[in-house]
Amino acid sequence: MSFATRSFVKLAVSTIIVFLALASTFFSCSVRAYTSDEATSKIAEADSKVKQAFAAVSDATEAGANVSSLALRLSEAGGLLAKANVVFRSGDYDNATLLAEQSISLVDGVVQEAGNFKTMAESERLSRLGWAALLASVSLSLLFVVSLFGWRFVKNRYFKSVLEMKPEEVAGN
């Protein structure tokens, strides 16, 4: 065997070993069994996060924000949390924990997004209020100017008609 062939074989074998080592880390699944306490704490954490998200979405709704997408995510998270509770009661702590984690991942960011929606809704409301105040001011100013010109027109017409009147003579005096 020549030197080039031996080098190629060594390189090929070392490449295969490195590839198999990396592949085994990517394709290995870690199996973990959760205890009742771990499942309980994960479900309690999910419940707390869903409640916080619900409160934030409710505040955003009161501010006038369109939170339909957040409400949908919150509904799905609540459904997963309910399934986690049912599965927990049946004694399947692994699936209960996984469902609670899925619920947490669904509501992550909902509080922040609801806050952003609330802020946008409040700023839009203030903008609409400003435009309404401006429009009311312009309308009242226009009404005042039109009324002033209207009064002058009516007053001049009245004086003209009074000045053109001829006095009546009363008979018998």
PyMOL commands that set and color helices and strands:
alter all, ss='L'
color gray80, all
select helices_A, chain A and resi 3-27+36-62+68-89+93-107+110-163
alter helices_A, ss='H'
color red, helices_A
deselect
rebuild
show_as cartoon
